[in-house]
Amino acid sequence: MPDIRVDLAPTTVVLALLGVLAIAIVLVLVVIARRRPKGDAGLEARLALYSDRDTPVTLEEIELSASFAERVVYPALDAVSDLISQFTPAKTREKIRHRLELAGNPGGLTVGNYTVVRIVATGVLAGLVFGLMMIAKPPMSRRILFIALAAVVGYFLPALWLTSRIGRRQDEIVKELPDGMDLLTICVEAGLGFDQAVQHLVDKQDNELSRSFNRYLQEVSLGKIRRDALQSFASRMEVADVTSFIAAIIQADQLGVSMAKILHIQSNQMRIRRRQRAEQKAHQAPIKMLFPLAFLIFPSMFIVLLGPAVLQIIDAGIIGSVF
């Protein structure tokens, strides 16, 4: 019998490389996604637990009480992120930081963490496509093209994800703003100051708007001028309704106009704008329904309605006699 040998070594190595790359990107993304934001209550809870003990607690015991990720993985990730941030231009860092603020700082991501995610996604997708090209063995020009496209897709995927997070957060703020304005108006008309009314809103609601107002209160309590804090509040959202509201509040504060009157007018305008947006979406609904109707629903209806007739015509042999 002829000696048949199948050399699977290159394919096995490529598949192993693909598996390692896939596991690497999954681990990096999971670690970053589960990363606790700075200022998390976990450390405070551990300190409170050890403060109830009669025996003194050493710093080493407190550190060892943390998880492996908090003691090893997150510091290593921060070190790599800081190293990469040093080689990132200042304008780029500021742009990324602003976009992360617009997205609500998901997962407590920093500029360095976000840059690491983009680099890892680029390298892993390019590596996966490279491995597939080694198995399929297309022409060299196609290999280079596919690998370059994979690298570009991997580089821009985190940016697309961040853009979608920004859009969802802005939509959520737009929906929450009229109700928040009503609560502020009621509190100010009842005799509370603006900051006290904002504090009442923060205590009563738990959403993106209230969390942003909470940061505004923290900045004011740290000594930041109210005008600058309000402008920073608006810049962290880039929502047209919030920008106009903050501009009216700043102008009323400078000119000494009644805050209750300004809030009442702004609240009515927010209600009108929300109704106008609802009407606009209602007018856009028929156009948006055209594609699924023409390409999904109508073909299904034609199959259900005309299918039995077509089968009867085929059984009768009419089509065969014609052709």
C-alpha positions, -999 to 999 in steps of 0.1 A, spaced: 0 0 0 13 35 -7 25 55 22 0 83 26 10 111 50 -10 142 57 10 171 71 -14 189 95 13 208 114 9 242 96 -29 240 99 -28 230 135 -4 258 144 -26 284 126 -57 271 144 -39 272 177 -28 308 170 -64 317 161 -77 302 194 -51 320 215 -59 353 198 -97 348 203 -92 339 239 -69 370 244 -94 394 230 -123 379 250 -102 381 283 -92 417 277 -128 428 268 -142 409 298 -117 424 322 -124 459 309 -161 454 309 -162 442 345 -138 468 356 -152 488 385 -152 526 382 -129 545 405 -146 555 437 -165 522 439 -180 513 473 -161 480 475 -131 494 493 -153 514 517 -173 482 525 -141 463 532 -128 491 555 -161 492 573 -159 454 578 -125 456 593 -133 486 614 -157 465 634 -130 441 645 -114 444 679 -79 436 667 -60 461 646 -61 455 609 -29 459 588 -28 474 554 -16 440 540 -48 423 552 -69 449 536 -50 446 503 -52 408 504 -89 409 510 -94 423 474 -98 400 445 -70 389 422 -83 411 394 -82 442 417 -48 434 430 -30 422 398 -50 425 366 -64 460 369 -30 476 381 -13 458 351 -39 471 328 -35 506 342 2 504 338 -1 494 301 -28 521 296 -6 548 311 23 538 290 2 539 258 -13 572 268 22 588 271 26 582 233 -8 595 224 -11 632 213 -27 656 237 -54 665 213 -63 629 207 -64 622 244 -87 651 250 -110 641 222 -112 605 235 -118 618 271 -146 640 259 -163 612 240 -160 589 270 -177 616 291 -204 619 264 -210 582 267 -212 583 305 -178 568 311 -190 532 305 -173 507 328 -150 534 342 -129 533 310 -100 557 308 -84 571 277 -56 545 280 -81 516 285 -100 527 254 -68 529 234 -58 494 246 -92 480 234 -87 495 200 -52 481 196 -62 447 208 -92 446 185 -71 457 156 -44 431 162 -68 402 170 -90 407 139 -60 411 117 -45 380 133 -76 360 128 -79 369 92 -42 362 87 -47 327 101 -77 321 78 -57 333 49 -29 309 58 -55 280 57 -73 291 25 -41 303 7 -56 328 -17 -34 350 -39 -10 373 -20 -28 405 -31 -61 392 -16 -43 382 16 -30 417 21 -63 433 12 -83 411 36 -58 416 65 -58 454 60 -96 455 59 -98 434 91 -73 457 108 -94 488 98 -126 471 110 -110 462 143 -97 497 148 -131 513 142 -154 488 159 -147 503 194 -154 538 180 -187 526 166 -196 511 199 -187 543 217 -208 563 192 -238 541 198 -234 545 236 -233 583 231 -264 583 210 -283 561 235 -273 583 264 -283 615 247 -317 600 237 -322 589 273 -314 624 286 -338 640 261 -366 617 274 -358 624 310 -354 662 307 -391 673 307 -399 653 339 -367 666 356 -376 701 346 -410 698 361 -395 686 394 -371 714 394 -398 739 387 -420 726 415 -392 727 440 -381 762 431 -417 775 432 -420 759 466 -392 781 479 -361 760 474 -329 774 458 -317 761 425 -290 739 440 -313 726 467 -339 717 439 -312 700 420 -302 680 451 -339 670 455 -339 658 419 -307 638 425 -323 622 456 -356 613 439 -343 600 405 -317 576 394 -309 581 357 -284 598 335 -297 632 341 -297 629 379 -262 615 378 -250 644 357 -266 668 381 -250 650 410 -216 657 394 -225 693 390 -233 695 427 -200 679 435 -181 704 414 -199 733 431 -192 719 466 -155 717 457 -154 754 450 -161 756 412 -180 787 401 -217 778 393 -215 792 358 -184 771 350 -200 741 366 -232 745 345 -212 750 313 -193 718 321 -226 701 328 -239 710 293 -206 701 276 -207 666 290 -240 659 272 -240 680 240 -278 679 239 -295 709 223 -323 711 249 -298 709 278 -276 736 262 -305 760 258 -317 753 293 -283 759 308 -279 791 288 -312 804 302 -302 795 337 -269 813 335 -285 844 319 -312 844 347 -285 841 373 -265 870 359 -295 893 353 -313 885 385 -344 872 368 -367 850 388 -354 814 386 -389 800 391 -402 819 361 -373 808 339 -378 772 349 -415 774 343 -409 787 307 -382 761 300 -404 733 313 -432 743 289 -408 745 260 -394 710 268 -430 697 268 -436 713 234 -404 700 220 -411 665 232 -445 666 215 -430 679 183 -404 651 183 -432 625 188 -451 640 158 -419 640 137 -413 603 145 -450 595 137 -446 611 103 -414 592 96 -430 558 105 -446 552 70 -413 557 53 -394 535 77 -420 508 73 -417 508 35 -386 486 33 -399 458 56 -433 459 38 -418 457 3 -391 431 10 -404 410 39 -442 412 44 -454 415 8 -433 385 -5 -446 364 23 -482 374 16 -477 366 -21 -463 332 -13 -492 324 10 -519 337 -14 -505 326 -47 -486 295 -37 -516 271 -39 -526 284 -73 -491 280 -87 -490 244 -74 -524 237 -90 -512 251 -123 -480 230 -122 -501 198 -114 -524 206 -143 -495 207 -167 -504 241 -180 -468 254 -177 -454 224 -195 -478 227 -224 -470 264 -229 -432 258 -230 
